Structures are given as C-alpha cells and as structure tokens.
Amino acid sequence: METCRNLKIPAALERSRSGKGAHIWIFFSAPVLASKARKLGSYLLTKTMSRHHQLGMEQI
C-alpha cells in the first residue's frame, strides 16, 4: 500500500479471513490489457521489495 500511495495509485486492501495474508486491488477507469496490468503489478512488487526484502502484514 505504501508504494501505491507514494505513486498516487488508488488501491484497496483485502485481508484474508485467516488474517495471515492480503491482496491489493487496483481498479482501472477504462479497460486495460491484462499484460499491462501484470506489468504494473510486477513493477509495484519489485519497487516494494527493493525497500522491504520480506513482506508481512506489518508492511501493509
């Protein structure tokens, strides 16, 4: 979420029922090719992992 906030990308957090995991949802205002959405997700994850080498619920 921090990376999305820093880049001003609106995102929604969904925690799992167990509380041990989560998903971050990004909604687009117009249709987007799946390949572009995956590239965005990969970029966000890479950028996040460069600051946090392990992700846990405390980083969300």
C-alpha positions in Angstrom: 0.0 0.0 0.0 2.9 2.4 0.8 4.2 2.0 -2.8 0.8 2.7 -4.3 0.3 5.7 -2.0 3.8 7.1 -2.9 3.0 6.8 -6.6 -0.6 8.1 -6.1 -2.1 4.9 -7.4 -5.5 4.3 -5.8 -5.6 0.8 -4.3 -7.8 -1.2 -1.9 -6.6 -3.7 0.7 -8.4 -7.0 1.2 -7.2 -9.1 4.2 -7.7 -12.8 4.1 -10.2 -14.4 6.6 -7.3 -16.0 8.4 -5.6 -12.6 8.8 -2.3 -14.1 7.6 -2.5 -12.8 4.0 -3.8 -10.0 1.9 -4.5 -8.8 -1.7 -4.1 -5.3 -3.0 -6.7 -4.4 -5.6 -6.2 -1.8 -8.3 -9.3 -0.8 -10.3 -8.9 0.9 -13.7 -11.4 3.5 -15.0 -11.2 2.0 -18.5 -10.3 -1.4 -19.9 -6.6 -2.3 -19.7 -4.8 -5.1 -21.4 -4.0 -7.9 -19.0 -0.3 -7.8 -20.0 -0.2 -4.1 -19.0 -1.9 -4.8 -15.7 0.6 -7.6 -14.9 3.5 -5.3 -15.8 2.1 -2.7 -13.4 1.8 -5.3 -10.7 5.3 -6.6 -11.3 6.7 -3.1 -11.2 4.9 -2.3 -7.9 6.1 -5.5 -6.3 9.7 -5.0 -7.5 9.7 -1.4 -6.1 8.2 -2.6 -2.8 10.7 -5.5 -2.5 13.6 -3.1 -3.0 12.7 -1.4 0.3 11.3 -4.4 2.2 13.1 -7.7 1.5 10.4 -9.6 3.2 6.7 -8.7 3.1 4.5 -9.3 6.1 1.2 -7.9 7.4 3.1 -5.2 9.3 4.2 -3.6 6.0 0.6 -3.3 4.8 
